[in-house]
Amino acid sequence: MYVATAVAGETTSQERRAGDQPHQRVLGHVVQCDGARAVIAATIDKDESSLAGAWTVGKIISINLGTTRTVGLIYAIERPERRWDEDDDNPIMISVELIGEVRDHDGVPIFDRGITEYPHIGALAHRIRSRDLRAIYDLGGRRSVTIGHLSQDNAIEACLAVDETLHRHFAIVGTTSVCKSTAVSLLLRKTIASRPDLCVLILDPHN
């Protein structure tokens, strides 16, 4: 689902935000925004077909607005006319849900849900920086357990806030054979290891 980027604290050439950077460092430009979602126009050059992998459903991207970076989650991708030309450039349209924004506070990126500054037409869309991605998933010192690593950047641990999770109703859903039971087992083992005072009751009506 996610693309690996640099480790926290480093900045790769793909992460620079200058407007005059080479084309391959800019993934696309905003062409529509309705407040909750935005549409980004991009072009996959015929000699850079691997760049298409930067645009896939579920990836988190960044839209540069100067002092803030708007964070978007890709939920749809479309090639106009629904055809692919192996011998020419291919324009694509990417639909993203706006989920928050990242600001730097004393050099440290901080993620906030909600949008205070919406993307303008022509705003640059980039691969999200690793340090910004870390900020999005930062639990702020809350008690947590590590349950894996982010698929977009496997250098970043995927953690679960234990106390908040236990105070909410939630469900794990999926089709047959996608390891729902394995996920439940992992969450139970990790949670009990963190909170040995817990009592767990499991009902399995389907044996």
Secondary structure by P-SEA (a helix, b strand, c coil): cbbbbbccccccccccccccccccccccccccccccbbbbbbbbccccccccccccccbbbbbbcccbbbbbbbcccccccccccccbbbbbbbbbbbccbbbbcccbbbbbcccccccccccccccccaaaaaaaaccccccccccbbbccccccccccaaaaaaabbbbbbbccccaaaaaaaaaaaaaaaacccbbbbbbbccc
